[in-house]
Amino acid sequence: MNAYTNFAELLRDSIVRNWDLDALTDYDGATLQYKDVARKIEKLHILFENAGIKPGDKIALCGRNSANWAVAFLSTLTYGAVAVPILHEFKAEQVQDIVNHSEARLLFAGDIVWPTLDAGKMPHLEGIVHIPDFMLLVSRTQALTEAREHLNELFGRKYPKFFRPEHICYREALGEEAAMINYTSGTTSNSKGVIIPYRAIWSNVAFAKGVLGEEIHIGDHVVSMLPMAHMYGMMFEFLYEFTAGCHVFFLTRIPSPKIVFKAFSEIKPRIVISVPLIIEKIIRKNVLPKLQTPSMKLLMKVPVVNDGIRARIREQLIKAFGGNIYEVILGGAAFNSEIEQFLHRMGFPFTVGYGSTECAPIIGYEDWKTFRPGSCGKAAPRMEVRIDSPDPQNVVGEILVRGTNVMLGYYKNPEATAATIDKEGWYHTGDLGVIDAEGYIYIRGRSKNMLLGANGQNIYPEEIEDKLNTLPYVSECVVIQKSEKLYALIHPDYDEFEKAGLNLSDLHATMEANRKELNTMVAGYEQISGFKIMQQEFEKTPKRSIKRFLYENEEI
């Protein structure tokens, strides 16, 4: 990483070094080389300048992942404006509220998002740009209209012969300057605008370079399937890879197991960044069924699996991810313990990290070779982690973090900032956990999700749900509390249930058997008193976390 602390310089150096290489591809669509990205960035800079946009002004982006989304984002940062990436899954009212709250002057809108928006409800915007072709959808200033109409002419006048690597000049930003405002998905309350400084972006890229630099090379492929408006996908499926000279493929669609499986086989990514739910579905749908022969089932129950058999299974797993992966990195939610233990036993190269939007996002990580199942790694470089507990190794407490990655605060919300970052600079994550003697972090749940037992015991519903999710035909579940009793809301795996030849009238009996089995696996104060079968999947945030607050008052 040399002595860089200037993120724009990392971008510039990668573009110059990889000028003629493929950079960004819309899956089943067009490809931009690094030099194409540079030209598009320069044109957008000309547009911004002639429209009167100044460094520090806010530019919002809302659309599905795509090469042009990436270009608009890079253009914003390298110009010195503050990017406001907005999850395209947000409802139109939420998008409009964020645009207004952030005081954005421009909005880049995707083709799916734009028809749902009402420009009249975003009165302070000076213009809306269509992401697929960068044409103006709305212009409220003559300067912006003229700049777009004459953009090619202005570009040609500035570069009368050719646009070459030596022409690239990006604004150098100070570490404490705001690079972006990232609005959290907010599973329990309204979104807050997290102010991410340049030091945090640089530090996250430097972290990735440090832990993956020897394995990720110029020209390597990566599939971008997480929303880039979320810090996890943006940082580790796009920004780091772009600075490393990789070729990023954007799925541009919902990452269903079928689509992801196909993309992996064709693109053969070197690294896979994902949330657990996507990987769990790939394993359950495309790997485990091949291991369901009677002899294989018997072998899988043997504590020590034959090395040859384990190698064959590992080969099948690697093949499911394209056959070229160094590592699968999971984060954003808890990983199912049954799948995790299975992958670990097979020697599959996976690890589980820990992060938050407020840390842009990395907090904890460990390479798959030294990763410990159940943990989420150790504190990342330039970060400290401590547990607010009298006995951090044994008594659960809130996880506090401090370091270069931590946000500046919440935009226009000093009260929330003061409640989250204390006077000593510790960011209070809201997560509960312990940390062992060697520094491995173990998350037990969210403080806001913790339930209180009849005799004052702390109950972590995520731990109960993890066990219930391993039982037959349970697709996903949520544990809630009514008075002093616990109940499970269960969405069954209807496909598998029907494949097994079972009648839906047997469903209740099956889930009742699961309830009794679960109660043998948990403490007395964690016993499930009853359950309710949910016909539809639980509503989720874009990073695939269940919106628990929607189900807290569910009638049983």
Order of alpha helices (4+ residues) and beta strands (2+ residues): alpha-beta-beta-alpha-beta-alpha-beta-alpha-beta-beta-beta-alpha-alpha-beta-beta-alpha-beta-alpha-alpha-beta-alpha-beta-alpha-alpha-alpha-beta-alpha-beta-beta-beta-beta-beta-beta-beta-alpha-beta-beta-beta-beta-alpha-beta-beta-alpha-alpha-beta
